[in-house]
Amino acid sequence: MMQAPNSILAAGSLLQPFGTLVVLAIVAGMAAFGFHYGLFLATLAGIGAIATLLVTLGLGEALAGLLVTVEMPAAYALPVSMGLLAVGGALAVRFAIGGAVPEDTLRFATLIDRIGGTLVGGLAGVITAGTLLVVLSALPIPDAYAIDGAQTKYDLGTRVLTMFARLVEPDATARQILLNGEVPVGSSAGSAETSELFVDANGNGVFDPDGDGAERHLDHDEDGHFTPRVTFSDINENGVRDIGLLERYRLRSWQNLRVQHYPTITSGPESVLTAILGDGQEVYKAVAVDLDPDDQITFSLRDPVAEAPAEVPAESEAAAVQEPDQGFQPAAAASADVANDVDQADDETLDEENLFAIDPTSGSVTVRDANAFMQRTEPSQIIVVATDTRGLSSEKVVSLIYRGVVPGR
């Protein structure tokens, strides 16, 4: 289940308490319209409300594009276009019905007309009020004066968006993406790594959680905080994390929504080499992809030994860290074995951080001292780091294994 944005809008907005009253007033007004004018005109009003919804959501982006061409700021083009289509559609339907259909064109029995008209008129009011909440979610209104439809007692915006998706998309999978987007599915089932969805208000491409510029996000995992790394399934395999209508509505922003795309290292976790190597020869090829097409990926290496240095156990804990199959060893013999192990480790891990190099652009990992690498009896481990243009990075531990002829042996 998807929680509301990380904001105190419902409590902090001056107009939020009036949201539910506005919804109830519209529904009651349309029900009264149906009661007075009868079932037939109430039905036409309901059809008009559906048409207004379809026009508002279906043509909003197209009209926004036209508004941008006449030099309207892009930040206001979509909200203005949705507002114009909603208001214009509602007025057009009202005048069309009033001008073309006389009041007493078709009347049923009084009881049917009043009860049926009230019910159908109320349904028309539900659609109208829901459309209003959707339009309000797109308007760039300051939080102090905004009405968050998702936080009202009767969230009709979600209902009309669900209805819209069912009307325009017959395919169940595509309809689910249109409505809910490709939401995070958990670390084990995802195919790509992103952050939780947020409003990139300042356009810097990363989430800013603090200060006056704090940005809203959808708390998909319901932990109360912005989660920088989650996975999602690219269901339609279009290479992007699709954003759903309900996500836009709940974040009160139909523009500037994004997720942080982390690079994904797709090359394997090990490289087995059998041929005799020379200094500077490639031993591994790092490959990474990023869902942001304009991002440039830079590769680097990090020494795994430097990340987690071995801890020296306290004297009272010495027995607990011994190998279980070694049995009791005298203190002098144990010290000598430790010294021998350290000497052998020094021989095999000499200059670990300098033994390999990686080309930051191509990801080609080369060995600087081929002889030292081939002499090792244990696999060498490196950590490949892929960093994108925005500073977001991913890592992979890679084992480099030599199984060829060892020179001098």
C-alpha positions in Angstrom: 0.0 0.0 0.0 1.2 3.5 -0.9 1.2 6.1 1.8 0.6 9.8 1.3 3.5 12.2 0.8 5.8 13.1 3.6 4.2 16.4 4.4 1.8 17.9 7.0 -0.4 19.4 4.3 -3.6 18.1 5.8 -2.9 19.8 9.1 -1.0 22.8 7.8 -3.1 24.0 4.9 -5.6 26.7 5.7 -8.1 25.4 3.1 -7.7 21.7 3.6 -10.6 21.5 6.1 -12.9 22.9 3.4 -12.0 20.1 0.9 -14.5 17.7 2.2 -17.2 20.4 2.4 -16.5 21.3 -1.3 -16.9 17.7 -2.4 -20.1 17.2 -0.4 -21.5 20.5 -1.8 -20.9 19.5 -5.4 -22.4 16.1 -4.9 -25.4 17.5 -3.1 -25.9 20.2 -5.8 -25.9 17.7 -8.6 -28.3 15.5 -6.7 -30.6 18.4 -6.3 -30.3 19.1 -10.0 -31.4 15.6 -10.7 -34.2 15.8 -8.3 -35.5 19.0 -9.9 -34.9 18.3 -13.6 -35.5 14.5 -13.6 -33.8 11.3 -14.6 -33.2 12.2 -18.2 -31.4 15.5 -17.8 -29.5 14.0 -14.8 -28.3 11.2 -17.1 -27.1 13.8 -19.7 -25.3 15.7 -17.0 -23.6 12.5 -15.9 -22.5 11.8 -19.5 -21.2 15.3 -19.7 -19.2 14.9 -16.5 -17.5 11.8 -17.9 -16.8 13.6 -21.2 -15.2 16.5 -19.2 -13.0 14.0 -17.3 -11.9 12.3 -20.5 -11.1 15.6 -22.2 -9.3 17.0 -19.2 -6.9 14.1 -18.8 -6.8 13.0 -22.4 -6.0 16.3 -24.0 -4.2 18.1 -21.1 -0.7 17.4 -22.3 -1.5 18.2 -25.9 -3.0 21.6 -25.0 0.0 22.2 -22.6 2.3 21.8 -25.6 0.4 24.4 -27.5 0.6 26.8 -24.6 4.3 26.4 -24.4 4.6 27.4 -28.0 3.0 30.7 -27.2 5.6 31.3 -24.6 3.7 30.2 -21.5 6.2 29.0 -18.8 6.4 25.2 -18.9 5.8 25.0 -15.2 2.3 26.4 -15.6 1.3 25.1 -19.0 -0.1 21.7 -17.9 -2.0 23.0 -14.8 -3.5 25.8 -16.9 -4.5 23.4 -19.7 -6.1 21.0 -17.3 -8.0 23.9 -15.6 -9.2 25.3 -19.0 -10.3 21.9 -20.3 -12.2 21.1 -17.0 -14.0 24.4 -16.7 -14.5 24.8 -20.5 -15.8 21.2 -20.8 -18.2 21.6 -17.9 -19.6 24.9 -19.2 -19.9 23.6 -22.8 -21.8 20.6 -21.6 -24.1 22.7 -19.5 -24.9 25.2 -22.2 -25.3 22.4 -24.8 -27.8 20.5 -22.7 -29.7 23.7 -21.7 -29.8 24.9 -25.3 -30.6 21.7 -27.2 -32.8 19.8 -24.7 -35.9 21.5 -23.3 -36.6 20.9 -19.6 -39.6 18.7 -20.2 -38.4 16.7 -23.2 -38.7 13.4 -21.4 -40.3 12.8 -18.1 -41.0 9.6 -16.2 -43.4 9.0 -13.4 -42.8 11.5 -10.6 -41.4 9.0 -8.1 -39.0 7.5 -10.7 -38.0 10.9 -11.9 -37.2 12.2 -8.5 -35.5 9.2 -7.0 -33.7 8.2 -10.2 -32.8 11.8 -11.0 -31.4 12.3 -7.4 -29.2 9.1 -7.6 -27.9 9.7 -11.1 -27.4 13.4 -10.4 -25.4 12.4 -7.3 -23.2 10.1 -9.4 -22.6 13.0 -11.8 -21.6 15.1 -8.8 -19.1 12.4 -7.7 -17.5 12.5 -11.1 -17.5 16.3 -11.2 -16.1 16.6 -7.6 -13.4 14.0 -8.4 -12.4 15.8 -11.5 -12.1 19.1 -9.5 -9.8 17.4 -7.0 -7.6 16.0 -9.8 -7.3 19.5 -11.4 -6.5 21.0 -8.0 -3.7 18.4 -7.6 -2.1 19.8 -10.7 -2.2 23.5 -9.8 1.0 25.0 -8.4 -0.7 26.2 -5.2 1.5 26.9 -2.1 1.1 24.2 0.5 -0.4 26.7 2.9 -3.4 27.1 0.6 -3.7 23.8 -1.2 -6.4 21.2 -0.9 -5.0 17.7 -1.0 -7.7 15.5 -2.5 -6.1 12.3 -1.3 -6.3 13.6 2.3 -10.0 14.5 2.2 -12.6 12.3 3.9 -14.1 11.4 0.6 -11.2 10.9 -1.9 -13.2 11.1 -5.1 -10.1 11.9 -7.1 -8.8 8.4 -6.8 -12.2 7.1 -7.9 -12.4 9.1 -11.1 -8.8 8.4 -12.1 -9.5 4.7 -11.7 -12.6 5.1 -13.9 -10.6 7.0 -16.5 -8.0 4.2 -16.7 -10.7 1.6 -17.2 -12.3 3.7 -19.9 -9.2 4.4 -21.9 -7.0 1.3 -21.5 -8.6 -2.2 -22.1 -5.4 -4.2 -21.4 -5.2 -5.0 -17.7 -1.4 -4.8 -17.4 -1.1 -1.5 -19.3 -4.0 -0.1 -17.2 -2.2 -1.0 -14.0 0.9 0.8 -15.1 -1.2 3.8 -16.3 -2.9 4.0 -12.9 -0.3 3.0 -10.4 2.9 3.2 -12.3 5.8 0.7 -11.8 5.9 0.8 -8.1 8.7 -0.8 -6.0 8.3 -4.5 -5.6 11.1 -5.5 -3.1 14.8 -6.1 -3.4 14.5 -9.7 -4.5 11.9 -9.3 -7.3 13.0 -6.1 -8.9 14.9 -5.7 -12.2 16.3 -2.2 -11.8 17.3 0.0 -8.9 15.8 3.5 -8.2 14.8 5.6 -5.3 11.2 6.3 -4.1 9.3 8.8 -6.3 9.7 12.4 -5.3 8.9 16.0 -6.6 12.2 17.4 -8.0 11.1 21.0 -7.2 14.5 22.6 -7.9 15.4 20.4 -10.9 18.7 19.1 -9.6 17.9 15.5 -10.1 18.4 14.4 -6.5 16.1 14.4 -3.4 16.5 17.3 -1.0 14.9 16.4 2.3 15.7 19.4 4.5 15.1 23.1 4.8 12.7 25.4 3.0 13.3 23.4 -0.2 12.3 20.1 1.3 10.7 17.9 -1.4 7.7 15.6 -1.1 8.0 11.9 -1.8 5.8 8.8 -1.8 6.6 6.5 1.1 6.2 3.2 -0.7 7.8 1.1 2.0 6.0 3.0 4.8 9.1 3.5 6.9 8.5 7.2 7.4 11.6 8.2 5.5 12.8 8.7 1.9 14.3 5.4 0.7 17.2 6.1 -1.7 17.4 2.5 -3.0 14.4 0.3 -4.0 13.9 -2.0 -6.9 11.1 -2.1 -9.4 10.1 -4.4 -12.3 10.2 -2.8 -15.7 7.0 -4.5 -16.7 6.6 -3.0 -20.2 10.4 -3.2 -20.8 10.6 0.4 -22.0 13.7 1.2 -20.0 12.1 3.7 -17.6 10.3 3.7 -14.3 6.7 4.7 -15.4 4.8 7.0 -13.1 1.1 6.4 -12.6 -1.8 8.8 -12.5 -2.4 8.0 -8.8 1.2 8.8 -7.9 0.9 12.2 -9.6 -2.4 12.9 -7.8 -1.1 11.9 -4.4 2.1 14.0 -4.7 0.0 17.0 -6.0 2.3 17.4 -8.9 1.9 16.3 -12.5 5.3 17.6 -13.5 8.9 17.5 -12.2 8.4 14.0 -10.8 11.3 11.7 -10.9 13.2 8.9 -9.2 17.0 8.7 -8.7 18.3 6.1 -11.1 21.4 4.3 -9.8 23.8 2.7 -12.2 23.5 -1.1 -12.4 26.6 -3.1 -12.9 25.7 -5.9 -15.3 29.1 -7.6 -15.8 29.7 -10.8 -13.9 31.0 -11.3 -10.3 34.2 -13.0 -11.3 36.8 -13.4 -14.0 38.8 -16.6 -14.5 42.0 -16.3 -16.4 44.1 -19.1 -17.8 46.6 -17.5 -20.1 50.0 -16.2 -18.9 49.5 -12.5 -18.3 51.6 -9.4 -18.9 51.7 -6.1 -17.1 48.9 -3.8 -18.2 46.8 -6.7 -19.6 43.0 -6.6 -19.1 41.7 -9.1 -16.5 38.1 -7.9 -16.3 35.6 -5.7 -18.2 33.1 -3.7 -16.1 29.8 -2.9 -17.8 27.1 -0.8 -16.2 23.8 0.7 -17.4 21.7 3.7 -16.2 18.1 4.4 -16.9 18.9 8.1 -17.3 20.0 8.3 -20.9 21.9 11.5 -20.4 24.0 10.1 -17.5 27.7 9.4 -18.1 29.0 6.5 -16.0 32.5 6.7 -14.4 34.3 3.6 -13.1 36.6 3.3 -10.1 38.0 0.7 -7.8 37.7 0.4 -4.1 39.9 -1.8 -1.9 37.7 -4.3 0.0 40.3 -4.6 2.7 40.1 -0.9 3.5 36.4 -1.1 4.0 36.3 -3.6 6.8 39.7 -3.9 8.7 40.1 -6.9 10.8 39.5 -6.4 14.5 42.0 -7.7 17.1 40.0 -9.7 19.6 40.4 -9.0 23.3 42.5 -11.4 25.4 39.3 -12.9 27.0 37.9 -13.5 23.5 40.9 -15.2 22.0 39.7 -18.7 22.5 36.3 -17.9 20.9 37.9 -16.9 17.6 40.1 -19.9 17.2 39.4 -22.4 14.4 37.2 -25.2 16.0 39.2 -27.9 14.3 42.6 -26.7 15.5 42.1 -27.7 19.2 44.1 -26.2 22.0 47.4 -24.6 21.1 50.1 -23.3 23.5 50.4 -19.6 23.5 53.9 -19.6 22.0 53.0 -21.9 19.2 49.8 -19.9 18.4 51.8 -16.7 18.2 54.3 -18.3 15.8 51.5 -19.6 13.6 49.9 -16.1 13.5 53.2 -14.6 12.6 53.6 -17.1 9.7 50.1 -16.4 8.5 50.7 -12.7 8.5 54.0 -13.2 6.5 52.2 -15.3 4.0 49.3 -12.8 3.7 51.8 -10.0 3.2 53.3 -12.0 0.3 49.9 -12.6 -1.3 48.2 -9.3 -0.7 51.2 -7.0 -1.2 50.0 -3.6 -2.5 46.4 -4.8 -3.0 45.2 -1.3 -3.7 47.8 -0.8 -6.4 47.8 -4.2 -8.1 44.9 -3.4 -10.4 43.7 -0.3 -12.3 40.5 0.5 -14.1 39.8 2.8 -17.0 37.2 5.3 -15.7 35.5 5.5 -19.1 35.6 2.0 -20.6 35.6 0.0 -17.3 38.6 -2.1 -18.4 40.4 -3.5 -15.4 44.1 -4.2 -15.9 46.7 -5.8 -13.8 49.8 -3.7 -13.0 52.0 -6.4 -11.7 51.1 -9.6 -13.6 53.7 -11.8 -11.9 52.5 -10.9 -8.4 48.9 -11.6 -9.4 49.7 -15.0 -11.0 51.7 -16.1 -7.9 48.7 -15.8 -5.7 47.1 -18.9 -4.3 43.8 -17.3 -3.4 41.5 -15.2 -5.7 41.9 -11.5 -5.7 38.9 -9.4 -4.8 38.2 -5.9 -5.9 35.2 -3.7 -5.6 34.1 -2.0 -8.8 32.3 1.3 -8.3 30.1 2.8 -11.0 29.1 6.5 -10.5 26.8 8.5 -12.7 26.7 12.2 -13.5 24.6 13.1 -10.4 27.0 11.3 -8.0 24.8 8.2 -7.5 26.9 5.1 -7.4 26.6 1.3 -7.2 29.2 -1.3 -6.3 30.0 -4.9 -7.1 32.5 -7.3 -5.5 34.5 -9.0 -8.2 36.8 -12.0 -7.8 39.8 -12.3 -10.1 41.0 -15.9 -10.4 44.2 -17.1 -12.1 44.3 -20.8 -13.0 47.0 -20.9 -15.6 50.7 -21.8 -15.5 52.5 -20.0 -12.7 55.9 -18.6 -13.9 58.7 -20.0 -11.9 56.8 -23.0 -10.4 
